[in-house]
Amino acid sequence: MSDEQTRFTNMANAIRALSMDAVQAANSGHPGMPMGMADVATVLWSDYLKFDPAAPDWADRDRFVLSAGHGSMLIYALLHLSGYESPTLDDIKNFRQLGSPCAGHPENFLIPGVEATTGPLGQGLAMSVGMAMAERHLNAVFGDDLVDHKTWVIAGDGCLMEGVNHEAIGLAGHLGLGRLIVLWDDNNITIDGKVDLSSSEDIPARYEATGWHVASCDGHDPADIRRAIDEAVAETGKPSLVRCTTVIGKGAPNKGGTSAVHGAPLGEDEIAAARKVLGWDHDPFVIPDDVLADWRATGERSKEAHCEWQGRLDASDHKAEFERRMAGELPKNFSLENYTKRLIDEPQKVATRKASEMALDQINGKLPETIGGSADLTGSNNTKAGGIGPMTAQDYSGRYVYYGIREFGMSAAMNGMALHGGVTAYGGTFLIFTDYARGAIRLSALQQCPVVYVMTHDSIGLGEDGPTHQPIEHLQSLRAMPNILVMRPADAVETAECWEIALRQTDRPTVLALSRQGLPQVRNSPDYLDQCSKGAYRLKRAGNKRRVILIATGSEVHLALECADRLEKEGVGADVVSMVCTELFDEQDAAYKEDILPNVQPDEILRVSIEAGTTFGWERYTMANGLNIGIDRFGASAPASDLFEKFGLTADAIVPQIMNKING
């Protein structure tokens, strides 16, 4: 074996040793994939990946996504060995333990250098499509001098089986994302056993059919790996899949190549035997100085490129704008206040989906970083506004993405754009189809991605399409998710305010739940701007002695106002509270919440919630003896007005219930 071959082998074995040692120490984890892909990863890090461990957030770095996130020790080993500040060796020794950034699956918010939270299979690859889209768009805007990098992915069989993979690769192939290269760990093993237990598809043919370039290599032969990667790099007009044939758990003499090494520690005896097979005569967690020096050299390889890039940025007329976008900062003068004032001066009765389009017409003209889209519902979601044109394989400068019927893929791609930086992503579908997108929405919240979900047709108000399309439990199920704003505006003014709030988020996503049906404008006072930032506010104060607080959202706010008018005529004072966003309201101080919803007995003030969805959860605000008006069954197919009457969402149906409740 030549000195170069020995050097390479020792570098790859360092990954294998750290992986099996860390999993053994934790008595939990997945050693097989890191051991099998160690050779491919070593080639990538040594010869291709553009990165600087001293500057993990360098804007023009290559993005690396470990889509097969169960093999997290691969990326922890790579980051530590190549010289990143985190994780330390002690962090790796405490793999999967409380307080260690080396979580069971890679988390982007714990370690700089981990580009995306992965683990739910397929989503890492799907997010990488969004990263590649952001790179091509920013390249079209700022040129090769500032934006010229690749997105690399390591994916396993599970990533390629998941349904979101089909959506993601179809979009990537359609857009011709030639800077996206996926290294497929083709080890022919899943948890249950051999892949052929569950799958017999021709994966390369599937990728080729969706417009990808496909190459193959022996994943344990460095020269062959380089050949295949060189082919992928040379194919600039198509994304590439590199099929890397590997042995899972390579080096483990008894368990290697079997599912036994996929998701469990090797055991002390097998590790001792693997050390002999690999020629790794070192104690657990010990990396020899010469091997570590070779690894640290990989981290030095791109420093000159980084320095040259910084010089180009400093000399660029676009420096300030580029840095602003990459920092995720809005222009200092950005505001929709003047637009909101015009709405108050000239009230409009429009569906909030139309109000969203009106707001976007203002937003997209003021914010060049927005990239919108829809999952084949552009005319229904009203997401194309402000004169933005389509992003295509021929023109990446476009700012509107036709995602096709790919709700999950769209949402994952938007996460990738947000993680890449430099763009603000929003995308639309029907609220009911958050069911299809939920896995990515959850990762938006977990990864602190400030994407905006434009979810229209938010209730039975969509009418004739019927119960398959009428969301019932969706608002409350989304509200149950941590770190996400679920905003349901009541009119054009609230919609504009909600959009501005969403755009000002830096570490959480927003769902805008918008109506199909036209709604009267309920906010008409110029003295009360930016009320939505409180989450809930008093839209109408009781005229008579306050006996009732009506808490409503979205299309039911004007219904609450109608109920309040009738109650006042009966001598019953009623406040109306527009609960635009429960999450924002919960964040307010105790004094504000007490002012809006005073903590008194129901026989003094009855709290009533009104929302065209499940009543589940509303007792948080109405208390145990409150009254919750909603729908606790699936909908029906009929005109919207008939449905609201059928389900008791009319003043005629609600007011008598309130009167009966307060009269005992």
N, C-alpha and C positions, 0 to 999 in steps of 0.2 A: 504494500500500500504506500503510495507517495505521501510526502509531507502534506500536500494540499488535501489529499483524501483523508488523512488522519485528522487534520485540523477540522475539516467539515464534519467528520463522524463524531468527534468529541463535542463539537458545538451542538449537534442534534441530540446527542446523548445527554447533554446537560439539561435539555428540555425534558427528556424522558425521565431522568433521575428526579428532578424537582417535582415532576407531575406525580410519579408513583409515591414519592416520599410524603408529599403534602396530603394526598388522598389517604394514605395509610395513617398519618398522624391524626387526621380528622375522623378516620374510620367512616368516611363518607365522600362520595364524589365519583368522577368519571375519568379514570386514567387512560382508557383505551384510545380515545381519539387523539389526545395530545401526543401519545407515544407513536401512533400511526402516522400523524401528519407532521412530525418533528422535522423530517427531511425537507418537505415542501416549504414549511415555515422558515427554515434556516436559509434556503435559497432565496425566498422572497425578501427576507430581512437583509440578507447580505448583499444582494445584487440588484434589487428592483425598487423596493419601497422607499419613497422620499419622505423622510421624517427627521425631526430634531428633538431628542429627548429633553434638551434644555428649554424647548419652546413647544410644549404639546399642543398649543392652540395656534401655531403658525398657520395663517390662512391658506397658504398654497401647499400645505402638506398633502400627501396622499392620504386618503381615508382607508382604514383597514377595519373590516367588520367581521367578527367571529360569529357568524350566523348560527353555527352549531355550538350555542353558548353553554351547553352542558360540559363541553370540554374546556371549561374556563381556565384550567391551569395552563393551557397553551398560551393564552394571552398574558396571564400573570407572569409566566416564566419569560416570555419574550420581552415584556416591558422591563422587568427587573434586570435581566441579563444585558439588554442593550443600553441601560444607563438612565432610565427614567427615575425620577426621585421616588416615585411610588409605583409599585409596592416594594417595600423593603424585604429583606430576607426574613425578618421577624414576622412581617405581615403574612408571608407565604407559609411560614411555620404554623401560623394560626389560621390557616385556610378554613373557611366555613365556620369560624368561631365568632362569637359576639365581639364587636368592636374592630374586627379586621376588615379592611377594605376589600379583601379577597373573598367576596361573597360566593355563594354556591354557583351563581351565574353572574356574568359580568354586568356591572351597573355603571352607567355613564356618569352618574353624579358622585361616585365614590373615588374614582381614579382618573386623573387626566391621562389621556391616551386610550381610554376605552371610549370609543366613538358612539356606541349605542348599547342600550340595555338589551341583551339577547337571552334566549332561553326558550321562549315560546317559538317552536321551530317554524322556520320559513319567514318569520318577520324580519330577521336581520337582513336577509337577502332582499326582501321587499323594501326595507328602509334604504338599502344601498342604492336602489333604483332612484329614490328621491334625492339622495346625495349626488348621484351622477347627473340628474336633471338640473340640480342647483349649480353644479360645476359648469355645465354647458351653457346655462343661461347667463351666469356671471361672466363666463368667458366671452360670450357674444356682446356683453355690455362693456366690459373693461379690457378685453384683449388678452393675448397670450402673456404679455409682460406681467400681469397681476394674477391671472387665473389660468393655470395649466397643470392640472394634476389628475390622478386616476383614483378610482374607487376599487379596492380589492376586497374580496369576500372569500372566507373559507366556510363551506357549507357541507352538510352531511346528507345522507340518504333521506333522513326525516325532513330536512328543509325542502328537499326537492319533491317529497310526496305531499306535503301540506297543500291545501287548496289555494292558499294565498300565493304560493309559488307560481301557479299557473297564471294568476292575474298579473303578478309582478313581471314575469318574463315576457308576457304578451305586450305589456306596456313598454318595457325596455327595448324589445325588438322593433316595435312600431316606431319608436323615437330614435332608433339607430344609435344607442348610447355606447359608442365605441370605446369610451374610457372606463367602462365597467367590465371587470374581469372576475369571474367566479371560479374558484379552485374547489372542485368537487372531491371530497374525500370518499372515494368509491371503495369502501372496505367490505361491502356485501353483508353487513351485519346490522341488525336492529336489536332492540332489547329482547324481543321474542326469539330471535335466532337468525337464520339466514334470510336475506331479503326476499328470496323466492317463496317464502312462506306467505307473503302478502302482496307481492308485486312482480309483474312480468313485463312491464312496459319498456319500451326502447327510449330511454331518457335522452340520449344524444339526438335521436330523430325528432323527439318532441321539441327540443331546443332549436334544432335547425329549422323546423317547421314554423317556429315563431320569429324567425329572422336572426338567430344567433349564429355566430361562428363557434365551431366545436373542435377542440384539439384533445389529444390523449397523451398520457405519459406514464411511465413507471414511477410511482410516487416515492420510490426509495433510491432512484438513480439521479444524482444531481445534474448530470449532463442532459439527461432526457427531460428532466423538469425544466431546465433552462430553455431547451429547444421548444417545448410546448408553450412556455410563457412568452418566448420571443415571437412565436406565431401569433399569439393573442395580442401582444402589444402592436404588432405590425398591422393588425386588422382594425383600422380606425373607424370604419363605417358601420360596424356591428358590435354589440356586446359579445363577450366570449365566455364560453364554459370550457374549463380545462379539466378533463377527467383524469384524476390522479388515482391510479390503482394502488391501494395500500393494504397493509396488514394491520388490523386494529390491535393495539397492544403490542406492537412490534418490539421484540426483545424478551418478552415473557415466554419462556419455552413451553409451558404447559397450557396457559390460558390465552396466549396470543392467537389471534385469528378466530376467536369465539366470542359469543355474547357474554361469557363470564367476565370478560374484562371491560365490558361497556360501562356499567354503572355501579361498580363495587370495588373496594380496595383489593389489591392483588394478594395481600397476606404476606407475612414476613418471609415465609419460606420461598414463595414465588419471587419476591423482590430480590432475595439473596441469589436465587438462580438467575434472575434477569441481569443482575450486576455482572455475573460471570459471563453470560452470553454477550453482553455489551462491552465487556472489558472495562467496566467502570468500577475501579477499585478505590472508591472514596466513601466516606461515611455519609449518612443521610444529611442532606442540605449543604454539603460541602462542594463548592465549585472551585477547581484548581485555578491558580492565578493566570496561567497561560490561556486556559479556555475562557476565563472571564475577560481577559484582555482582548481576545479575538472577538468576543461578543460586543464589548464596548467600542471596538473599532467600527462596527456596523452603525453605531449611533453617531459616529463622526463623519460618515461618508457623505451626508447631505448638508453639512454645515456651510460649506462654500456656496452651495445652491441657495441656501436660506439667506446668506449674507448678500449674494447678488440680487436676489428677489427684493430684499429690504432696500437696497440701493435704488432699484427701479421704482419701488413704491414711493420712496422719499422724493424722487425726481418727478413723479407723476402729477399732472394737474388734477387727477381724480382721487388723490390720496384721501382727502377729508371725507368725500362721499363714500369711498370704498370702506374706510374704517368705520364710518357711521353705520353702514349697512351690516358689516360683519359683527359689530358690537350689538346689533339689534336695537339700536336707538332710533326713536322717531325724530324727524326734523324738529328743531326747537320751536318753530312757529306752527306746528301742526295742531289743528283744532277744528272740530265740527260745530263750534258754538254759533258762528254766524249762520250756518245752514240751519241749525236747530231753531234759531230765532226766526228765520224766514218761515219755517213750518208753523210756528206759533202765530205768526202774523197772518198766514194763509192756511188754515186748517184743511187737512185732506182726509177723506175716507178711502183708505186703501188697505189691502191685505198687507200684513207685516212682511211677507215675502217680497212684495212690491216695494214696501218702504225700505227693505234691505237693499234692493237694487238701486233705489234712489240715493241711499247713503253711499253705496259702493261707487256710484257715479262721481261722487265728491272724493271719496277715499282714493280710488285708483288714479285720479288726476293729480292728487297731492303726494302719493306715496309710490314712487317708481319701483319699489321692492316687492310689491304684492304680486303673487302668482295665484290666480284663482282657478276654479275648475268645477266640474260636476260629473257625477257618475251617470251620464247619459240622460240628465234631466235639466239641461241648461234652461230651456224655456219654462220649466216649472219651478226650478230653484231661483231663477232670476240672478244668477251669479256672474253673468258676463255683462259688464258695465264699464263706463268710463273710457270707451274706445280701445280697450286692450284687444290685441290680436292673438291668434292661436300659436302655441309653441309646437313646432313640428321638427322633423328630422332635417328639414331644409332651412329652418329659421328658428334657432333656439332663443332668439331675443323676444319671442312672443311670451305673453304673460297669461294666457288662458290655456288650460289643459283639458282636452276632451278625453276623459279617463275611460269612457265606455262603461259597460255594466260591470264595474269592478270596485264595489264599495270598500271592501277590505283592502285591496291593493292601493286604492286612492288614499285611504287614511294612513296606511303605512308609508307610502311615498311622501305624504305631507310631513310625517314625523322625520323622515330622512332629510327633507329640505330644511326643517327647523334645526336639526342637529348639525347639518352642514354649516348653516349660517348664511347671512347675506340676503335672504329672501324671507318674505312673510307669506305663509301658505294658508289658503282657505279653500274649502271644497264643500260641495253640496250633494245631498240626496234627500229622500223623505225620512222623517223622524223614525218611522217604523223600521227603516233599514239600518238604523244603528245596531240592530241585532247582527247584521252581517259585518259591521265595522267594529264591533265592540272590543275585540282583541287588540286592535290598534288604538282605539280610543283609550283603553286602559293603559297602554304603554305611553300614550301622549301624557297622561297624568303622572305616571310613574317616572318618566324621563324628564318631566318638567318642560315639555315642548309647547310653546305658545302658539299652537295652530288654532284655527277657527273652523268649527264645523257648522255649516249653514244647513240646518235641518228643517225643512218646510213640511207643510201638510201635517200639522202638529196635533190634530185631534179628530174627532168625528166630524168636525167642520169641513173635512175634505169631501164628505158626502158619498156619492154613488159608488165609489170604488169598493166600499164595504169593509167588513171586519179584518180582512187580510192586510188592508192598508191603513187602518185606523189605529193609531197608537193609544194604548190604554195605560200600561204599566211603565212606559218608557221614560217619562219624565222622572218619576220617583226612583227608578232603577239607576238612572244616570246620576241623580242627586246623591245616591248612596255611595258613589265612587269618590274616593278621596282626591283632593287637589285638582278639581275641575269646576269651572263655573258653568252652571246651567241657567241660561237667561231666556225668559219668555216675555218679550215686550208686548205691551197692550196697544200701541199705536205707532205712528211714524216718528213721533218725538222720542219715545222710549227706545225705538229701534236704533235711531241714530246714536243715542247715548250708549246703548249696549255695544254697538260697533266700536265706539271710541274706547270704552272700557276694555273690550277684548283686545284691541290693538295695543293697549298700554300694558298688557300682561307680559311678563318676562319669564315666568317659571311655571305656567300652567295653561292648559288649553281651555277653550270656551265652546260651549254648544249654544247656538242661537236657535231656539225653537220658534218657528214662524208659521203664521196662519196662511191657509189658502184663501179663505173668505175675507171680504172687505170688512174693515173695522173702523168705527168712528174715532176721531181724534179726541182723546180724553184729557190730554195735557194742553191747556190753552193759556196758561198764565206765564207771562214773561219773567215773573219774579222768582220762579222756581226752576232753575236749570240744574242739570247734573244730579237729579234726584236718584237715578238708578244706581249710582255709585254706592249708595247706602244699602242696596239690596231690596229694601222695602221702605215705602214712605207713605205718609197720609195724603191721599189724593183728595179726599173730601172729609171735612170735619163735621161732626154731628151738630145739627141745628137745635134740636130738642135735647133734653138730658140724655147723655150717652148711655144706651142700654145694649148696643150691639156694635161689634167690630166685624166688618165684612172683609175677609182677606181673599183676594183673587189674583189670578195671573192671566196674562195674555188676553185671549179673546173673551174671557169671562169678566174682565174688569168693567167693561161697559154694562154688562149684566148686573154686576154688583152695584153700580151707580143707579141703575133702574130700580133695583130692590131697595136701596137706601131711600130713594125718593118716595117710594110707596110707604116705607116704614115711617118716614118723617110725617107723612100725611095722617098716619095713625097715632102720632104723638110719640113715636119711638125714635130717639136719637141714634143715628148710625154713622160711625166712621167708615170710610172705605180705604183700605190699604192695598196698594199695588205691590204684590210680593214678586218683584221682577226676578230676584235671584236669592234663594235661601242661603247660599254659601256666603254671599257678601253681607247679608243681614246678620248672620251668625257671627261675623267678624266685628260687628260694631260694639261700642262700649255698652256697659250695662245701663247707663242713663238713657241712651238713645233707644235701646230696645224696650226699656220700661215705658218710655214716652209713647212709643208706637203700640205696644202690646202690654198695657199695665197688668201687673200680677194681682188680680182681684178675683173674687169668687164669681162663678158663672151666673149666680142669681143677681149680681150687680151689673156685670157686663158679660154678655154672651159672645164668644168668638165663633165665627162661622167661616169655614173655608169653602171656596167655590172654584173648582177646576175641572175641566172636561177630561178627566182621567181618573185613575184609581184614587180612592180616598186614603189608601195605605200611607202612613207616615205623617199625615196632616195633624194628627193629635199632638205632635210636637209643638204646634203653634196654637191649636184650639183648646188644648188641655183635655182631660179625660171626659169632662161633661160638655164639651163643645159640640158643634154641629158641623159635620163634614159632608158637603154636597159634591158628588162626582159620579163616576161610573165604575162599578165593580163587576163588570162583565164585558164580554166582547161586544163590538158595535154591530151595525147592520147597514145594509145597502139602501140608501134613500137620499133625497135632497137634504142638505145640511139643516135647513130650518125644521124639517120634519123630525130629524134625529134629535135636535136639541129639545124639541117638545116631547118626544117619546121618552127621553132619558131624564126628564124633569129639570132641564137646565133653562128654565124660564122664570121670570119674576112671578108669574101666576102660580108656579109650583113651589118656588122657594119661600116666598113671603109667608104663606100660611104655616110652613114648617117652623119658621123663626118665631112667629107669633105664638104658636102652640108651645114652643120650648120656653119662651120667656114668661108665659102665663101659667106654666106648670101643668 
